Amino acid sequence: MGAFTGKRIWIIGASDGIGAALARAFAAEGARLILSARNAAALRALVQDIGGEAVPLDLARRETLAAAVAAMQPGTLDAVICTAALYDPARVADLDPARAEDLVRVNLLGTLDVARLTPPLIRDGGQLVLFGSVAGYIGLPGGQVYSATKAAVNNLAETLRIELAPRLDVRLVCPGFVRSRLTAKNDFPMPAMIEPEEAAAAVLAGLRSRAFEIHFPKRFTYAMKLLRALPYWLSLRLTGRLR
């Protein structure tokens, strides 16, 4: 039996990429899954393949998350995992204001809604898992608005780790480059790219550990952590070479 056998886990953002790979990995361990995403058709196909319950919702529409939460009994989940995010790389001067609002609505405000509404559903000692990103470690050219929202999620998880302790075990996941429809939008080299299945395995291993932050692949994330730790006079000189 795996560590997650029989655990009731709600994954928000489960229809594609890391979310779908996580759902498959948890199902292989015998978890009981509730799977949510905007793409109802993809969600139904995934549930038909691996089992679980499909609960379509859109974090851009706050009422859909609220309705899903209201339909669940308090204290019945072992974990809530929010991977949902939008991504459009762009320079600040080139941003489409409407699209920027969409990213903030889903990536930041949607994650805030998850953090606000779902904790009562989680049993004592259960886990709330938020997906930030290595992109939130330091501002990089072309990374807005995604990078800014992920920096905020990283900060939010740090806050929740204290605010919800000791009842809940809050974790932060910061992936590097993972092959998906999101990273397919990039037109620049992506070092240490990994597959969604590798990312899912790293997340499960991290959740079994006591680490607050789960980051991967280490050969890339440690380099980014070092860049973040440098004084601005040096780190900005180095990131300036990426323009």
C-alpha positions as CSV (number, residue, x, y, z in Angstrom):
1,M,0.0,0.0,0.0
2,G,1.2,3.5,-0.9
3,A,1.4,6.5,1.5
4,F,-1.7,7.9,-0.2
5,T,-3.8,4.8,-0.3
6,G,-7.4,5.6,0.6
7,K,-6.6,9.3,1.0
8,R,-9.3,11.7,-0.3
9,I,-7.5,14.3,-2.4
10,W,-9.0,17.3,-4.3
11,I,-6.8,18.4,-7.3
12,I,-7.8,21.8,-8.8
13,G,-6.3,22.2,-12.3
14,A,-6.3,18.5,-13.0
15,S,-7.1,18.3,-16.7
16,D,-3.6,18.9,-18.2
17,G,0.1,19.1,-17.5
18,I,1.3,18.5,-13.9
19,G,-2.2,18.4,-12.6
20,A,-3.2,15.5,-14.8
21,A,0.1,13.7,-14.1
22,L,-0.4,14.2,-10.4
23,A,-3.9,12.7,-10.7
24,R,-2.5,9.6,-12.4
25,A,0.2,9.2,-9.8
26,F,-2.2,9.5,-6.9
27,A,-4.6,7.1,-8.5
28,A,-1.8,4.6,-8.9
29,E,-1.2,4.8,-5.2
30,G,-4.9,4.1,-4.4
31,A,-6.0,7.7,-3.5
32,R,-9.7,8.7,-3.8
33,L,-9.7,11.7,-6.1
34,I,-11.9,14.7,-6.7
35,L,-10.7,16.4,-9.9
36,S,-11.5,19.9,-11.0
37,A,-10.6,22.1,-14.0
38,R,-12.2,24.4,-16.5
39,N,-12.0,21.8,-19.3
40,A,-15.0,19.6,-18.5
41,A,-14.5,17.3,-21.4
42,A,-10.8,16.6,-20.6
43,L,-11.8,16.1,-17.0
44,R,-14.4,13.5,-17.8
45,A,-12.0,11.7,-20.0
46,L,-9.4,11.6,-17.2
47,V,-12.0,10.3,-14.7
48,Q,-13.1,7.6,-17.2
49,D,-9.4,6.5,-17.4
50,I,-8.3,6.6,-13.8
51,G,-11.5,6.9,-11.7
52,G,-12.5,9.6,-9.2
53,E,-15.1,12.3,-9.3
54,A,-15.1,15.2,-11.8
55,V,-16.1,18.6,-10.4
56,P,-15.7,21.2,-13.2
57,L,-15.0,24.7,-12.1
58,D,-13.2,27.8,-13.2
59,L,-11.1,29.8,-10.8
60,A,-11.8,32.9,-12.9
61,R,-15.5,32.6,-11.7
62,R,-15.4,32.7,-7.9
63,E,-18.9,31.3,-7.6
64,T,-18.0,28.0,-9.2
65,L,-15.4,27.3,-6.5
66,A,-17.8,28.4,-3.8
67,A,-20.5,26.1,-5.1
68,A,-18.1,23.1,-5.2
69,V,-16.9,23.8,-1.6
70,A,-20.5,24.1,-0.4
71,A,-21.3,20.7,-1.8
72,M,-18.6,19.0,0.3
73,Q,-18.7,18.0,3.9
74,P,-16.2,19.8,6.3
75,G,-13.3,17.7,7.5
76,T,-13.6,15.0,4.8
77,L,-10.5,15.7,2.6
78,D,-7.0,14.7,3.3
79,A,-5.5,17.2,0.9
80,V,-6.4,20.1,-1.4
81,I,-3.9,20.7,-4.2
82,C,-4.2,23.8,-6.5
83,T,-2.1,23.6,-9.7
84,A,-4.4,25.8,-11.8
85,A,-2.7,28.7,-13.6
86,L,-2.7,30.7,-16.8
87,Y,0.5,31.7,-18.6
88,D,1.3,34.3,-21.3
89,P,4.9,35.4,-21.5
90,A,5.3,39.1,-22.4
91,R,7.3,42.2,-21.8
92,V,5.4,44.7,-19.5
93,A,5.1,47.2,-22.4
94,D,3.4,44.6,-24.6
95,L,0.9,43.4,-22.1
96,D,-2.8,43.1,-23.1
97,P,-4.6,44.6,-20.0
98,A,-7.5,42.3,-20.3
99,R,-5.4,39.2,-20.5
100,A,-3.2,40.5,-17.6
101,E,-6.4,40.7,-15.5
102,D,-7.3,37.1,-16.5
103,L,-3.9,35.9,-15.2
104,V,-4.2,37.8,-11.9
105,R,-7.8,36.6,-11.5
106,V,-6.8,32.9,-11.9
107,N,-3.3,32.7,-10.7
108,L,-3.4,34.9,-7.6
109,L,-7.0,35.7,-6.7
110,G,-8.2,32.2,-7.6
111,T,-5.4,30.7,-5.4
112,L,-6.4,33.1,-2.6
113,D,-10.0,31.8,-2.9
114,V,-8.8,28.3,-2.6
115,A,-6.8,29.2,0.5
116,R,-9.8,31.0,2.0
117,L,-12.5,28.5,1.2
118,T,-11.1,25.0,1.3
119,P,-9.3,24.7,4.7
120,P,-12.5,23.8,6.6
121,L,-12.9,20.8,4.2
122,I,-9.5,19.4,5.2
123,R,-9.2,17.1,8.2
124,D,-6.8,18.0,11.1
125,G,-3.3,17.2,10.0
126,G,-4.2,17.3,6.3
127,Q,-2.4,19.2,3.6
128,L,-3.1,22.4,1.6
129,V,-0.7,22.4,-1.4
130,L,-0.3,25.6,-3.5
131,F,1.7,25.8,-6.7
132,G,4.0,28.8,-6.9
133,S,6.9,28.7,-9.3
134,V,10.6,29.2,-9.7
135,A,9.5,32.1,-11.9
136,G,8.4,33.8,-8.7
137,Y,11.9,33.8,-7.2
138,I,13.2,36.8,-9.1
139,G,11.9,39.2,-11.8
140,L,13.1,38.1,-15.2
141,P,12.6,39.9,-18.6
142,G,9.5,38.7,-20.4
143,G,8.0,36.9,-17.4
144,Q,5.1,39.2,-16.6
145,V,2.3,38.8,-15.5
146,Y,2.9,35.2,-14.7
147,S,6.0,35.7,-12.7
148,A,4.4,38.4,-10.5
149,T,1.4,36.3,-9.7
150,K,3.6,33.3,-8.8
151,A,5.8,35.5,-6.6
152,A,2.6,36.4,-4.7
153,V,1.6,32.8,-4.4
154,N,5.0,31.9,-3.0
155,N,4.5,34.6,-0.4
156,L,1.0,33.5,0.3
157,A,2.1,30.0,1.0
158,E,4.7,31.2,3.5
159,T,2.0,33.2,5.3
160,L,-0.4,30.3,5.4
161,R,2.2,27.9,6.7
162,I,2.1,30.0,9.9
163,E,-1.5,31.0,9.9
164,L,-2.9,27.5,9.5
165,A,-0.4,25.7,11.7
166,P,-0.6,23.4,13.5
167,R,-4.0,22.2,12.2
168,L,-3.0,22.0,8.5
169,D,0.3,21.2,6.8
170,V,0.7,23.8,4.1
171,R,3.2,23.1,1.3
172,L,4.6,25.2,-1.6
173,V,5.5,23.6,-4.9
174,C,7.9,25.5,-7.1
175,P,8.5,23.8,-10.5
176,G,11.1,24.7,-13.0
177,F,10.4,24.1,-16.7
178,V,7.9,21.2,-17.2
179,R,6.8,20.2,-20.7
180,S,3.2,21.3,-21.1
181,R,0.9,23.5,-23.2
182,L,2.0,26.4,-21.1
183,T,5.8,26.0,-21.7
184,A,5.0,25.4,-25.4
185,K,4.4,29.1,-25.6
186,N,8.0,30.0,-24.8
187,D,10.4,30.9,-27.6
188,F,13.6,30.8,-25.6
189,P,15.8,27.9,-24.3
190,M,14.4,26.2,-21.2
191,P,17.2,24.5,-19.3
192,A,16.6,21.3,-17.4
193,M,13.1,20.7,-18.9
194,I,11.4,17.7,-17.4
195,E,8.2,15.7,-18.2
196,P,5.0,16.0,-16.3
197,E,5.4,12.5,-14.9
198,E,8.8,13.4,-13.4
199,A,7.3,16.5,-11.9
200,A,4.4,14.5,-10.4
201,A,6.9,12.0,-8.9
202,A,8.9,14.9,-7.3
203,V,5.7,16.3,-5.8
204,L,4.6,13.0,-4.3
205,A,8.1,12.5,-2.8
206,G,8.0,16.0,-1.4
207,L,4.6,15.5,0.2
208,R,6.0,12.3,1.9
209,S,8.8,14.4,3.4
210,R,8.7,17.2,5.9
211,A,9.9,19.9,3.5
212,F,7.8,23.1,3.2
213,E,9.0,23.9,-0.3
214,I,9.0,21.2,-3.0
215,H,11.1,22.4,-5.9
216,F,12.5,20.6,-8.9
217,P,14.5,19.9,-10.9
218,K,17.2,20.6,-8.3
219,R,19.9,21.2,-10.9
220,F,17.9,24.3,-12.1
221,T,16.1,25.4,-9.0
222,Y,19.3,25.7,-6.8
223,A,20.8,27.9,-9.5
224,M,17.7,30.2,-9.3
225,K,17.8,30.2,-5.5
226,L,21.4,31.4,-5.7
227,L,20.5,34.1,-8.1
228,R,17.7,35.3,-5.8
229,A,20.2,35.3,-2.8
230,L,22.7,37.6,-4.5
231,P,22.6,41.4,-3.9
232,Y,20.7,43.3,-6.5
233,W,23.7,45.0,-7.9
234,L,24.9,41.6,-9.0
235,S,21.7,39.7,-9.7
236,L,20.2,42.5,-11.9
237,R,23.5,42.6,-13.8
238,L,23.2,38.9,-14.5
239,T,19.5,38.9,-15.4
240,G,20.1,41.9,-17.7
241,R,22.0,39.5,-20.0
242,L,18.8,37.7,-20.7
243,R,17.2,40.6,-22.5
